[in-house]
Amino acid sequence: MPISLILLMLALAVVAGVYFVFTFQKHSLGHGAEDRAIDIRILDKQAVSLPSPDQHQDPEEYWIYVEPISGGPKREFQVGIHYYHALQPGDCGTLTYRGADFVHFAKLQRIN
């Protein structure tokens, strides 16, 4: 087999590998994702104890479970302790996220 064919196959394998890594980071890890905002309703929230937290790490993770008001799949986001305590199931508002990461939540103000 000619050496040029082997080098061509090797080059194609490298290009395919690099393309896979960039695609995986973008679609699975959310790298380079832009902020998106959706109107949601909070379904539930949960605090999960970590089995062995690091010295400067919070001993719990805080999660909220949401559903888009206009319909669509339910999602979960890890949030900080301040959002966890401020939000209650049934709250509605605009959730901003980047990929799979929670960015911000703004409650809808009720006008009486």
MODELLER restraints for C-alpha pairs under 7 A, 6 or more apart:
rsr = mdl.restraints
at = mdl.atoms
rsr.add(forms.Gaussian(group=physical.xy_distance, feature=features.Distance(at['CA:25:A'], at['CA:31:A']), mean=5.61, stdev=0.5))
rsr.add(forms.Gaussian(group=physical.xy_distance, feature=features.Distance(at['CA:26:A'], at['CA:32:A']), mean=6.26, stdev=0.5))
rsr.add(forms.Gaussian(group=physical.xy_distance, feature=features.Distance(at['CA:26:A'], at['CA:33:A']), mean=6.88, stdev=0.5))
rsr.add(forms.Gaussian(group=physical.xy_distance, feature=features.Distance(at['CA:30:A'], at['CA:98:A']), mean=6.94, stdev=0.5))
rsr.add(forms.Gaussian(group=physical.xy_distance, feature=features.Distance(at['CA:30:A'], at['CA:99:A']), mean=4.23, stdev=0.5))
rsr.add(forms.Gaussian(group=physical.xy_distance, feature=features.Distance(at['CA:30:A'], at['CA:100:A']), mean=6.24, stdev=0.5))
rsr.add(forms.Gaussian(group=physical.xy_distance, feature=features.Distance(at['CA:33:A'], at['CA:98:A']), mean=5.77, stdev=0.5))
rsr.add(forms.Gaussian(group=physical.xy_distance, feature=features.Distance(at['CA:33:A'], at['CA:99:A']), mean=5.49, stdev=0.5))
rsr.add(forms.Gaussian(group=physical.xy_distance, feature=features.Distance(at['CA:34:A'], at['CA:98:A']), mean=5.76, stdev=0.5))
rsr.add(forms.Gaussian(group=physical.xy_distance, feature=features.Distance(at['CA:35:A'], at['CA:96:A']), mean=6.48, stdev=0.5))
rsr.add(forms.Gaussian(group=physical.xy_distance, feature=features.Distance(at['CA:35:A'], at['CA:97:A']), mean=5.59, stdev=0.5))
rsr.add(forms.Gaussian(group=physical.xy_distance, feature=features.Distance(at['CA:35:A'], at['CA:98:A']), mean=4.63, stdev=0.5))
rsr.add(forms.Gaussian(group=physical.xy_distance, feature=features.Distance(at['CA:36:A'], at['CA:96:A']), mean=5.48, stdev=0.5))
rsr.add(forms.Gaussian(group=physical.xy_distance, feature=features.Distance(at['CA:36:A'], at['CA:97:A']), mean=5.46, stdev=0.5))
rsr.add(forms.Gaussian(group=physical.xy_distance, feature=features.Distance(at['CA:36:A'], at['CA:98:A']), mean=6.28, stdev=0.5))
rsr.add(forms.Gaussian(group=physical.xy_distance, feature=features.Distance(at['CA:37:A'], at['CA:94:A']), mean=6.29, stdev=0.5))
rsr.add(forms.Gaussian(group=physical.xy_distance, feature=features.Distance(at['CA:37:A'], at['CA:95:A']), mean=5.43, stdev=0.5))
rsr.add(forms.Gaussian(group=physical.xy_distance, feature=features.Distance(at['CA:37:A'], at['CA:96:A']), mean=4.25, stdev=0.5))
rsr.add(forms.Gaussian(group=physical.xy_distance, feature=features.Distance(at['CA:37:A'], at['CA:97:A']), mean=6.45, stdev=0.5))
rsr.add(forms.Gaussian(group=physical.xy_distance, feature=features.Distance(at['CA:38:A'], at['CA:68:A']), mean=6.84, stdev=0.5))
rsr.add(forms.Gaussian(group=physical.xy_distance, feature=features.Distance(at['CA:38:A'], at['CA:94:A']), mean=5.46, stdev=0.5))
rsr.add(forms.Gaussian(group=physical.xy_distance, feature=features.Distance(at['CA:38:A'], at['CA:95:A']), mean=5.44, stdev=0.5))
rsr.add(forms.Gaussian(group=physical.xy_distance, feature=features.Distance(at['CA:38:A'], at['CA:96:A']), mean=6.63, stdev=0.5))
rsr.add(forms.Gaussian(group=physical.xy_distance, feature=features.Distance(at['CA:39:A'], at['CA:68:A']), mean=5.88, stdev=0.5))
rsr.add(forms.Gaussian(group=physical.xy_distance, feature=features.Distance(at['CA:39:A'], at['CA:69:A']), mean=5.89, stdev=0.5))
rsr.add(forms.Gaussian(group=physical.xy_distance, feature=features.Distance(at['CA:39:A'], at['CA:93:A']), mean=5.51, stdev=0.5))
rsr.add(forms.Gaussian(group=physical.xy_distance, feature=features.Distance(at['CA:39:A'], at['CA:94:A']), mean=4.39, stdev=0.5))
rsr.add(forms.Gaussian(group=physical.xy_distance, feature=features.Distance(at['CA:39:A'], at['CA:95:A']), mean=6.22, stdev=0.5))
rsr.add(forms.Gaussian(group=physical.xy_distance, feature=features.Distance(at['CA:40:A'], at['CA:66:A']), mean=6.25, stdev=0.5))
rsr.add(forms.Gaussian(group=physical.xy_distance, feature=features.Distance(at['CA:40:A'], at['CA:67:A']), mean=5.46, stdev=0.5))
rsr.add(forms.Gaussian(group=physical.xy_distance, feature=features.Distance(at['CA:40:A'], at['CA:68:A']), mean=4.19, stdev=0.5))
rsr.add(forms.Gaussian(group=physical.xy_distance, feature=features.Distance(at['CA:40:A'], at['CA:69:A']), mean=4.99, stdev=0.5))
rsr.add(forms.Gaussian(group=physical.xy_distance, feature=features.Distance(at['CA:40:A'], at['CA:92:A']), mean=5.68, stdev=0.5))
rsr.add(forms.Gaussian(group=physical.xy_distance, feature=features.Distance(at['CA:40:A'], at['CA:93:A']), mean=5.69, stdev=0.5))
rsr.add(forms.Gaussian(group=physical.xy_distance, feature=features.Distance(at['CA:40:A'], at['CA:94:A']), mean=6.12, stdev=0.5))
rsr.add(forms.Gaussian(group=physical.xy_distance, feature=features.Distance(at['CA:40:A'], at['CA:95:A']), mean=6.59, stdev=0.5))
rsr.add(forms.Gaussian(group=physical.xy_distance, feature=features.Distance(at['CA:41:A'], at['CA:66:A']), mean=5.66, stdev=0.5))
rsr.add(forms.Gaussian(group=physical.xy_distance, feature=features.Distance(at['CA:41:A'], at['CA:67:A']), mean=5.46, stdev=0.5))
rsr.add(forms.Gaussian(group=physical.xy_distance, feature=features.Distance(at['CA:41:A'], at['CA:68:A']), mean=6.30, stdev=0.5))
rsr.add(forms.Gaussian(group=physical.xy_distance, feature=features.Distance(at['CA:41:A'], at['CA:69:A']), mean=6.16, stdev=0.5))
rsr.add(forms.Gaussian(group=physical.xy_distance, feature=features.Distance(at['CA:41:A'], at['CA:90:A']), mean=5.97, stdev=0.5))
rsr.add(forms.Gaussian(group=physical.xy_distance, feature=features.Distance(at['CA:41:A'], at['CA:91:A']), mean=5.73, stdev=0.5))
rsr.add(forms.Gaussian(group=physical.xy_distance, feature=features.Distance(at['CA:41:A'], at['CA:92:A']), mean=4.40, stdev=0.5))
rsr.add(forms.Gaussian(group=physical.xy_distance, feature=features.Distance(at['CA:41:A'], at['CA:93:A']), mean=6.71, stdev=0.5))
rsr.add(forms.Gaussian(group=physical.xy_distance, feature=features.Distance(at['CA:42:A'], at['CA:64:A']), mean=6.99, stdev=0.5))
rsr.add(forms.Gaussian(group=physical.xy_distance, feature=features.Distance(at['CA:42:A'], at['CA:65:A']), mean=6.00, stdev=0.5))
rsr.add(forms.Gaussian(group=physical.xy_distance, feature=features.Distance(at['CA:42:A'], at['CA:66:A']), mean=4.49, stdev=0.5))
rsr.add(forms.Gaussian(group=physical.xy_distance, feature=features.Distance(at['CA:42:A'], at['CA:67:A']), mean=6.55, stdev=0.5))
rsr.add(forms.Gaussian(group=physical.xy_distance, feature=features.Distance(at['CA:42:A'], at['CA:89:A']), mean=4.97, stdev=0.5))
rsr.add(forms.Gaussian(group=physical.xy_distance, feature=features.Distance(at['CA:42:A'], at['CA:90:A']), mean=5.27, stdev=0.5))
rsr.add(forms.Gaussian(group=physical.xy_distance, feature=features.Distance(at['CA:42:A'], at['CA:91:A']), mean=5.48, stdev=0.5))
rsr.add(forms.Gaussian(group=physical.xy_distance, feature=features.Distance(at['CA:42:A'], at['CA:92:A']), mean=6.39, stdev=0.5))
rsr.add(forms.Gaussian(group=physical.xy_distance, feature=features.Distance(at['CA:43:A'], at['CA:65:A']), mean=5.44, stdev=0.5))
rsr.add(forms.Gaussian(group=physical.xy_distance, feature=features.Distance(at['CA:43:A'], at['CA:66:A']), mean=5.27, stdev=0.5))
rsr.add(forms.Gaussian(group=physical.xy_distance, feature=features.Distance(at['CA:43:A'], at['CA:67:A']), mean=6.78, stdev=0.5))
rsr.add(forms.Gaussian(group=physical.xy_distance, feature=features.Distance(at['CA:43:A'], at['CA:89:A']), mean=5.06, stdev=0.5))
rsr.add(forms.Gaussian(group=physical.xy_distance, feature=features.Distance(at['CA:43:A'], at['CA:90:A']), mean=6.07, stdev=0.5))
rsr.add(forms.Gaussian(group=physical.xy_distance, feature=features.Distance(at['CA:44:A'], at['CA:64:A']), mean=5.90, stdev=0.5))
rsr.add(forms.Gaussian(group=physical.xy_distance, feature=features.Distance(at['CA:44:A'], at['CA:65:A']), mean=5.16, stdev=0.5))
rsr.add(forms.Gaussian(group=physical.xy_distance, feature=features.Distance(at['CA:44:A'], at['CA:89:A']), mean=5.03, stdev=0.5))
rsr.add(forms.Gaussian(group=physical.xy_distance, feature=features.Distance(at['CA:45:A'], at['CA:63:A']), mean=5.59, stdev=0.5))
rsr.add(forms.Gaussian(group=physical.xy_distance, feature=features.Distance(at['CA:45:A'], at['CA:64:A']), mean=4.27, stdev=0.5))
rsr.add(forms.Gaussian(group=physical.xy_distance, feature=features.Distance(at['CA:45:A'], at['CA:65:A']), mean=5.98, stdev=0.5))
rsr.add(forms.Gaussian(group=physical.xy_distance, feature=features.Distance(at['CA:45:A'], at['CA:89:A']), mean=6.90, stdev=0.5))
rsr.add(forms.Gaussian(group=physical.xy_distance, feature=features.Distance(at['CA:46:A'], at['CA:62:A']), mean=5.95, stdev=0.5))
rsr.add(forms.Gaussian(group=physical.xy_distance, feature=features.Distance(at['CA:46:A'], at['CA:63:A']), mean=5.22, stdev=0.5))
rsr.add(forms.Gaussian(group=physical.xy_distance, feature=features.Distance(at['CA:46:A'], at['CA:64:A']), mean=6.43, stdev=0.5))
rsr.add(forms.Gaussian(group=physical.xy_distance, feature=features.Distance(at['CA:47:A'], at['CA:60:A']), mean=6.21, stdev=0.5))
rsr.add(forms.Gaussian(group=physical.xy_distance, feature=features.Distance(at['CA:47:A'], at['CA:61:A']), mean=5.68, stdev=0.5))
rsr.add(forms.Gaussian(group=physical.xy_distance, feature=features.Distance(at['CA:47:A'], at['CA:62:A']), mean=4.60, stdev=0.5))
rsr.add(forms.Gaussian(group=physical.xy_distance, feature=features.Distance(at['CA:47:A'], at['CA:63:A']), mean=6.33, stdev=0.5))
rsr.add(forms.Gaussian(group=physical.xy_distance, feature=features.Distance(at['CA:48:A'], at['CA:60:A']), mean=5.34, stdev=0.5))
rsr.add(forms.Gaussian(group=physical.xy_distance, feature=features.Distance(at['CA:48:A'], at['CA:61:A']), mean=5.15, stdev=0.5))
rsr.add(forms.Gaussian(group=physical.xy_distance, feature=features.Distance(at['CA:48:A'], at['CA:62:A']), mean=6.40, stdev=0.5))
rsr.add(forms.Gaussian(group=physical.xy_distance, feature=features.Distance(at['CA:49:A'], at['CA:59:A']), mean=6.02, stdev=0.5))
rsr.add(forms.Gaussian(group=physical.xy_distance, feature=features.Distance(at['CA:49:A'], at['CA:60:A']), mean=4.37, stdev=0.5))
rsr.add(forms.Gaussian(group=physical.xy_distance, feature=features.Distance(at['CA:49:A'], at['CA:61:A']), mean=6.49, stdev=0.5))
rsr.add(forms.Gaussian(group=physical.xy_distance, feature=features.Distance(at['CA:50:A'], at['CA:59:A']), mean=5.57, stdev=0.5))
rsr.add(forms.Gaussian(group=physical.xy_distance, feature=features.Distance(at['CA:50:A'], at['CA:60:A']), mean=5.43, stdev=0.5))
rsr.add(forms.Gaussian(group=physical.xy_distance, feature=features.Distance(at['CA:53:A'], at['CA:59:A']), mean=5.44, stdev=0.5))
rsr.add(forms.Gaussian(group=physical.xy_distance, feature=features.Distance(at['CA:62:A'], at['CA:78:A']), mean=5.66, stdev=0.5))
rsr.add(forms.Gaussian(group=physical.xy_distance, feature=features.Distance(at['CA:62:A'], at['CA:79:A']), mean=5.50, stdev=0.5))
rsr.add(forms.Gaussian(group=physical.xy_distance, feature=features.Distance(at['CA:62:A'], at['CA:80:A']), mean=6.39, stdev=0.5))
rsr.add(forms.Gaussian(group=physical.xy_distance, feature=features.Distance(at['CA:62:A'], at['CA:81:A']), mean=6.47, stdev=0.5))
rsr.add(forms.Gaussian(group=physical.xy_distance, feature=features.Distance(at['CA:62:A'], at['CA:84:A']), mean=6.25, stdev=0.5))
rsr.add(forms.Gaussian(group=physical.xy_distance, feature=features.Distance(at['CA:63:A'], at['CA:76:A']), mean=6.68, stdev=0.5))
rsr.add(forms.Gaussian(group=physical.xy_distance, feature=features.Distance(at['CA:63:A'], at['CA:77:A']), mean=5.56, stdev=0.5))
rsr.add(forms.Gaussian(group=physical.xy_distance, feature=features.Distance(at['CA:63:A'], at['CA:78:A']), mean=4.39, stdev=0.5))
rsr.add(forms.Gaussian(group=physical.xy_distance, feature=features.Distance(at['CA:63:A'], at['CA:79:A']), mean=5.68, stdev=0.5))
rsr.add(forms.Gaussian(group=physical.xy_distance, feature=features.Distance(at['CA:64:A'], at['CA:76:A']), mean=5.65, stdev=0.5))
rsr.add(forms.Gaussian(group=physical.xy_distance, feature=features.Distance(at['CA:64:A'], at['CA:77:A']), mean=5.52, stdev=0.5))
rsr.add(forms.Gaussian(group=physical.xy_distance, feature=features.Distance(at['CA:64:A'], at['CA:78:A']), mean=6.53, stdev=0.5))
rsr.add(forms.Gaussian(group=physical.xy_distance, feature=features.Distance(at['CA:65:A'], at['CA:75:A']), mean=5.79, stdev=0.5))
rsr.add(forms.Gaussian(group=physical.xy_distance, feature=features.Distance(at['CA:65:A'], at['CA:76:A']), mean=4.41, stdev=0.5))
rsr.add(forms.Gaussian(group=physical.xy_distance, feature=features.Distance(at['CA:65:A'], at['CA:77:A']), mean=6.63, stdev=0.5))
rsr.add(forms.Gaussian(group=physical.xy_distance, feature=features.Distance(at['CA:66:A'], at['CA:74:A']), mean=5.68, stdev=0.5))
rsr.add(forms.Gaussian(group=physical.xy_distance, feature=features.Distance(at['CA:66:A'], at['CA:75:A']), mean=5.42, stdev=0.5))
rsr.add(forms.Gaussian(group=physical.xy_distance, feature=features.Distance(at['CA:66:A'], at['CA:76:A']), mean=6.18, stdev=0.5))
rsr.add(forms.Gaussian(group=physical.xy_distance, feature=features.Distance(at['CA:67:A'], at['CA:73:A']), mean=6.62, stdev=0.5))
rsr.add(forms.Gaussian(group=physical.xy_distance, feature=features.Distance(at['CA:67:A'], at['CA:74:A']), mean=4.56, stdev=0.5))
rsr.add(forms.Gaussian(group=physical.xy_distance, feature=features.Distance(at['CA:67:A'], at['CA:75:A']), mean=6.47, stdev=0.5))
rsr.add(forms.Gaussian(group=physical.xy_distance, feature=features.Distance(at['CA:77:A'], at['CA:101:A']), mean=6.65, stdev=0.5))
rsr.add(forms.Gaussian(group=physical.xy_distance, feature=features.Distance(at['CA:77:A'], at['CA:102:A']), mean=5.79, stdev=0.5))
rsr.add(forms.Gaussian(group=physical.xy_distance, feature=features.Distance(at['CA:78:A'], at['CA:102:A']), mean=6.60, stdev=0.5))
rsr.add(forms.Gaussian(group=physical.xy_distance, feature=features.Distance(at['CA:79:A'], at['CA:102:A']), mean=6.49, stdev=0.5))
rsr.add(forms.Gaussian(group=physical.xy_distance, feature=features.Distance(at['CA:92:A'], at['CA:107:A']), mean=5.93, stdev=0.5))
rsr.add(forms.Gaussian(group=physical.xy_distance, feature=features.Distance(at['CA:92:A'], at['CA:108:A']), mean=5.93, stdev=0.5))
rsr.add(forms.Gaussian(group=physical.xy_distance, feature=features.Distance(at['CA:93:A'], at['CA:105:A']), mean=6.80, stdev=0.5))
rsr.add(forms.Gaussian(group=physical.xy_distance, feature=features.Distance(at['CA:93:A'], at['CA:106:A']), mean=5.46, stdev=0.5))
rsr.add(forms.Gaussian(group=physical.xy_distance, feature=features.Distance(at['CA:93:A'], at['CA:107:A']), mean=4.15, stdev=0.5))
rsr.add(forms.Gaussian(group=physical.xy_distance, feature=features.Distance(at['CA:93:A'], at['CA:108:A']), mean=4.58, stdev=0.5))
rsr.add(forms.Gaussian(group=physical.xy_distance, feature=features.Distance(at['CA:94:A'], at['CA:105:A']), mean=5.70, stdev=0.5))
rsr.add(forms.Gaussian(group=physical.xy_distance, feature=features.Distance(at['CA:94:A'], at['CA:106:A']), mean=5.22, stdev=0.5))
rsr.add(forms.Gaussian(group=physical.xy_distance, feature=features.Distance(at['CA:94:A'], at['CA:107:A']), mean=6.48, stdev=0.5))
rsr.add(forms.Gaussian(group=physical.xy_distance, feature=features.Distance(at['CA:95:A'], at['CA:104:A']), mean=5.91, stdev=0.5))
rsr.add(forms.Gaussian(group=physical.xy_distance, feature=features.Distance(at['CA:95:A'], at['CA:105:A']), mean=4.48, stdev=0.5))
rsr.add(forms.Gaussian(group=physical.xy_distance, feature=features.Distance(at['CA:95:A'], at['CA:106:A']), mean=6.55, stdev=0.5))
rsr.add(forms.Gaussian(group=physical.xy_distance, feature=features.Distance(at['CA:96:A'], at['CA:102:A']), mean=6.61, stdev=0.5))
rsr.add(forms.Gaussian(group=physical.xy_distance, feature=features.Distance(at['CA:96:A'], at['CA:103:A']), mean=5.38, stdev=0.5))
rsr.add(forms.Gaussian(group=physical.xy_distance, feature=features.Distance(at['CA:96:A'], at['CA:104:A']), mean=5.04, stdev=0.5))
rsr.add(forms.Gaussian(group=physical.xy_distance, feature=features.Distance(at['CA:96:A'], at['CA:105:A']), mean=6.17, stdev=0.5))
rsr.add(forms.Gaussian(group=physical.xy_distance, feature=features.Distance(at['CA:97:A'], at['CA:103:A']), mean=4.88, stdev=0.5))
rsr.add(forms.Gaussian(group=physical.xy_distance, feature=features.Distance(at['CA:97:A'], at['CA:104:A']), mean=6.90, stdev=0.5))
